[in-house]
């Protein structure tokens, strides 16, 4: 088994095709839960990086790491987040997703990011905690844009915000990220990573 990482645009076509199939398997395009178009990819200004767990040419699990500057409570940070985390349906329950999510957290920590922050469905909280992420209690991630915000507490959503603090500056500011509205604003394509 291999952990592979590429800038999203440089992911080999055969692997990218498998990732699209996994996205469609998890979030069918016709589903009201589908909040992405797997054919378009991520906003390139978010520096998307794909991480894949591959066994003998088959993608077992995949995710993307997005990053951007963040200003919160008057301080500047370099933030990253997980997006489109998926495990092949036939390979679920074997720890592949957890292994990949934990590896992504380690890669983000080494990459120079100050913090990692993202939302997940509430029932997935313990999964992410088991891979080293922490709950940010009461924190709402505000996606979209400043003129068209897309908050994680919008009606019909049941999201929690997960994070880890990599730099000394971020660790010292940890309390400022709890019970707050975190204005991430990643844009129109990746409304809420």
C-alpha positions in Angstrom: 0.0 0.0 0.0 1.3 3.5 -0.9 0.4 7.0 0.3 0.7 9.3 -2.7 0.4 13.0 -2.8 0.2 15.3 -5.9 -0.9 18.9 -6.7 -4.5 18.2 -7.8 -3.8 19.2 -11.4 -0.8 16.9 -11.5 -2.6 13.8 -10.3 -2.1 11.0 -12.9 -5.2 10.7 -15.1 -5.9 7.1 -14.2 -5.8 7.9 -10.4 -7.9 11.1 -10.9 -10.5 9.0 -12.8 -10.7 6.6 -9.9 -11.1 9.5 -7.4 -14.0 10.9 -9.5 -15.6 7.4 -9.4 -15.3 7.4 -5.6 -16.8 10.9 -5.3 -19.7 9.8 -7.5 -20.1 6.6 -5.4 -20.2 8.6 -2.1 -22.1 11.7 -3.4 -24.1 10.7 -6.6 -24.4 13.8 -8.8 -28.2 13.6 -8.7 -28.2 13.4 -4.8 -29.3 16.4 -2.9 -26.3 15.7 -0.6 -23.9 16.3 -3.5 -22.2 19.6 -2.8 -19.6 19.4 -5.5 -19.0 18.7 -9.2 -16.3 16.1 -9.2 -15.5 17.0 -12.8 -14.4 20.5 -12.1 -11.9 20.1 -9.3 -11.1 22.6 -6.6 -10.4 26.3 -7.0 -6.7 26.5 -8.0 -6.2 29.6 -5.7 -6.7 27.2 -2.7 -3.6 25.2 -3.8 -5.4 21.9 -3.9 -3.2 18.9 -3.0 -4.6 15.4 -3.5 -3.6 12.6 -1.1 -4.4 9.0 -2.1 -4.0 5.6 -0.4 -3.4 3.2 -3.3 -3.0 -0.6 -3.3 -1.8 -2.3 -6.5 -3.1 0.6 -8.7 -6.5 0.8 -6.9 -7.4 4.0 -5.0 -8.7 2.8 -1.7 -9.2 6.3 -0.1 -8.7 9.9 -1.2 -8.9 13.4 0.1 -7.8 16.9 -0.9 -6.0 19.5 1.2 -6.9 23.1 0.5 -5.1 26.1 1.9 -5.4 29.9 2.1 -4.6 32.8 4.3 -6.9 33.4 7.3 -7.3 36.5 9.4 -9.0 35.8 12.8 -9.2 38.0 15.9 -6.7 40.4 14.3 -4.0 37.8 13.6 -2.9 36.3 10.3 -2.6 32.6 9.8 -1.9 30.1 7.0 -4.8 27.7 7.2 -5.5 24.4 5.5 -8.4 22.0 5.5 -9.6 18.6 4.4 -12.0 18.3 1.5 -13.8 15.4 -0.3 -12.6 12.7 2.1 -13.7 9.4 0.7 -13.0 5.7 1.1 -14.0 3.1 -1.6 -17.2 1.5 -0.5 -15.9 -2.0 -0.9 -12.9 -1.2 1.3 -14.6 0.6 4.2 -14.2 -0.5 7.8 -10.5 -1.5 7.4 -8.9 1.7 8.7 -7.9 3.1 5.3 -9.7 6.4 5.7 -8.3 6.9 9.2 -4.8 6.1 8.0 -5.1 8.7 5.2 -6.7 11.4 7.3 -4.0 11.0 10.0 -1.3 11.1 7.2 -2.9 14.3 5.9 -2.8 15.9 9.3 0.9 15.1 9.6 1.6 16.4 6.1 -0.2 19.6 6.9 1.8 20.0 10.1 5.1 19.7 8.2 4.0 22.0 5.3 4.3 25.3 7.2 0.5 25.7 7.8 -0.3 27.4 11.1 -3.5 25.3 11.5 -5.8 22.9 9.9 -9.6 23.5 10.2 -12.6 22.0 8.4 -16.2 20.9 9.0 -17.6 17.4 9.0 -21.0 15.8 9.6 -21.6 15.5 13.3 -21.6 11.6 13.3 -18.1 11.7 11.8 -16.6 13.6 14.7 -15.2 10.5 16.5 -13.6 9.3 13.2 -11.7 12.5 12.8 -10.7 12.6 16.5 -9.3 9.0 16.2 -7.0 10.4 13.4 -5.7 13.2 15.7 -8.1 16.1 15.0 -9.8 18.0 17.8 -13.3 19.4 18.1 -13.6 23.2 18.2 -16.8 23.4 20.3 -19.3 26.0 19.3 -17.2 27.2 16.3 -19.0 27.9 13.0 -16.9 27.9 9.8 -18.2 30.6 7.4 -17.5 29.6 3.9 -18.5 31.1 0.6 -17.5 34.7 0.1 -18.0 37.9 2.3 -20.8 38.9 0.0 -22.3 35.4 -0.3 -21.5 33.7 3.0 -22.0 29.9 3.4 -22.0 29.1 7.2 -21.7 25.6 8.6 -24.7 26.3 10.9 -27.1 26.9 8.0 -30.5 25.2 8.2 -30.4 21.6 7.3 -26.7 21.2 8.2 -25.5 19.2 11.2 -21.8 20.0 11.1 -19.0 20.3 13.7 -15.7 22.1 13.2 -12.5 20.1 13.6 -9.0 21.5 13.9 -5.4 21.1 14.9 -2.9 23.8 15.7 0.5 23.3 14.1 2.5 26.5 14.7 3.4 28.1 18.1 1.4 31.2 17.1 -1.7 29.1 16.4 -1.3 27.0 19.6 -1.0 30.2 21.7 -4.2 31.5 20.0 -6.2 28.2 20.4 -8.8 29.7 22.7 -9.7 32.4 20.1 -10.9 29.6 17.8 -13.5 28.2 20.2 -17.1 29.4 20.3 -16.7 31.8 17.4 -17.6 32.4 13.8 -14.5 31.7 11.8 -14.7 33.6 8.5 -12.7 31.4 6.1 -14.4 32.4 2.9 -12.7 30.0 0.5 -14.9 31.2 -2.5 -17.7 30.0 -4.7 -16.3 26.7 -5.9 -15.2 25.3 -2.5 -17.9 27.0 -0.5 -17.1 25.0 2.7 -14.1 22.8 2.7 
